[in-house]
Amino acid sequence: MAGVAVLKLKHIGINKQLTVPIVITSFETTAKPNWASNDVYGRMDPIFTYQNTVRTFTAVLRTPRAHEKFTQKQYEVFISPAGGKKSTAFSPSGAKHEYIAGPENYMRDIADLYKMMYPVYYPLDVGKRAASFLTAAPLLTLNLSGIAYDGLPGRSLPHRLGGVGDGLLFVPETFKVNSLVDTDKPSITVSSAEDLRFFANAEGYTITLGGTIVHRHVRPGFYQHPGGPIVFTQGPNFPYSTDSKSKFSGTKSEQDRLSTLHHEATAQATAEQRCDDSTAAMDAWLSPEDAPPIASTVPGADDETLWEPGFEELELESHDACSGLE
């Protein structure tokens, strides 16, 4: 029998997460190193130049089949707080638990999965929904009980969209639901109090989800400090949870040191950008009135330009922003 896990899918744009207990049929990941090659006269082998390594995944998942039986541990996944299914969806069958709720028990979950494939818009006029602009693409994170896992803790984004969790950050490129209706198989009637009266086959739904993985926090690859061990920057649990065991893990102190260096470098870059923006704002204040406004490029800054306050405020801002920088 395939494994049972809780699918956690988060939409970064709206900072909302959907959790669904699901049966894993297959989970395939591909790491594809890309090279540019050039043929040179008189040389038998092309000259290869490394470009990048792109990771993609395809997960084939399904809902429980009617009358499918699950072990005690699998049953506990379904009814756990994260799974969210009721114990009444199952019936004891010897040492196992038989699923008796049918595919309608997943109707809302399937509908919500569809919704997460769409972007976020900001209305220019609440009364005219057609007048709006795109504010966030459907960038998602996927966590599948240690299978889809990046080994890194969730951290807050530099804007007000919340954290990205500890799953795979990815660009969704494939989403497909199969076998919603199949007249060649046994079927049951699915109905709600208001609408949705149609036949859905008793085999339930098969979901195919895939996309390109976006690496975050640190560049994935090997790191060798002079005189130190060789470690993998994404940690020993990359790309699967391995209980922190790896031939390339080095020591925990080394991993912690790499993480600290990365965050210090990020903070330094943000501080330098803020200093540059403040200096440019002072220059703009002293320039002719028709000089173009200088807007901040610091992540999370609002849309107001930095040159609007008086010179004294700008001078104080520049001092605060640039103090402590070498």
Secondary structure by P-SEA (a helix, b strand, c coil): cbbbbbbbbbcccccbbbbbbccccbbbbbbbbbbbbbbcccccccbbbbcbbbbbbbbbbbcccccccccaaaaaaaaccccccccccccccccbbbbccccccaaaaaaaaaaacbbbbbbccccccccccccccccbbbbccccccccccccccccccccccccccccccbbbbccccccccbbbbbbcccccccccccccbbbbbcbbbbbccccbbbbbcccbbbbbcccccccccccccccccccaaaaaaaaaaaaaaaaaaaaaaaaaaaaaaaaaaaccccccbbbbccccccccccccccaaaaaaaaaaaacccc
